[in-house]
Amino acid sequence: KYNFDIHLQNQVNSMYILFYTVSFKKDDMIDYILKNSNFTIDNYDFNNNSILNCSLFLMKQYKFSDFIIKKYKIDVNRKNSNGKNILFQAIERQDYDAINWIVNNTKINLSMTNDDNYNCISELIYYYNFKKDFDNFKKSLDLLIKKSKFKFCSKYILELPTKYKSPNINIQLTEYFMDKYGFNLYVTNKKKQNILFLSIKYNNDYKYIEYLINKFKPEALFYTDDY
C-alpha cells in the first residue's frame, strides 16, 4: 500500500527493520519480514548486528533469544565478518550476563577460536578492563574453565600485556592469577619472551612494568623458558 522498502537501514545505527522486531517479541513479525524480503535469519548489518545479538545484547531478552534460536535453528557458532561467534561477541562487549547465558543455555562450541586463533578464555582476559566488573569476570572465567576443554595454565598470564589496560587492572589480574591458580610469573612464549618483556614491548604503563620488575628476582629478570 505505501510502497515501503523493507530492506532499508536506520540511518543512525544502520540496523535493519528485522532487528527491531525483537523489541516487540513477536515472531509473526519476524516471519512476515523473512517471507517478504531478501533477509535470512542469519543476516548481519554493516555494524555486525544480527537479530540474535540484538535480542541478547541490546534488549537483554534471554527467554526470547532462546525461543528464536530454537524456532529458526540459529547457528550460535556462526561467525560474523570479524570472525567472532555470538560468545566472542559477548566477550568483546564485556557482557558477563550474556556470556554466562550463552554457555549455559546454547550449543556453543567452547573449543572454537576466533579468526586470530584466540580461544574464549584468552579473549575474556584480553577484554576485561573495569575493576567494578571483577566479580562478574571471575564468575565467567570459572564457568569457561569448567565447561571448556582448555587447560587453564600459566601461559594465560601472557595475555595481559597485549592490550593496554590501566596498571591497576593488570596488577589486579596478575595477583589474582598467581594467588588462586599459582601462575608462574616467569613463563615465556615460544619466542622466549616473558611478561615483563611483553609489557615493555607493548608500551604498557610504567607502573605495571615497575610492579613486574619488583616481583621478578634480580637474577631472573632475563630468565627464559618454554611453557
Salt bridges, closest charged atoms under 4 A:
ASP5 OD1 - HIS7 ND1 3.25
ASP27 OD2 - LYS71 NZ 2.48
ASP31 OD2 - LYS71 NZ 2.99
ASP66 OD2 - LYS70 NZ 3.09
GLU92 OE1 - LYS84 NZ 3.15
ASP95 OD2 - LYS60 NZ 2.49
ASP115 OD1 - LYS79 NZ 3.04
ASP133 OD1 - LYS132 NZ 3.44
ASP135 OD1 - LYS138 NZ 3.51
ASP142 OD2 - LYS180 NZ 3.35
GLU175 OE2 - LYS215 NZ 3.49
ASP226 OD1 - LYS192 NZ 3.40
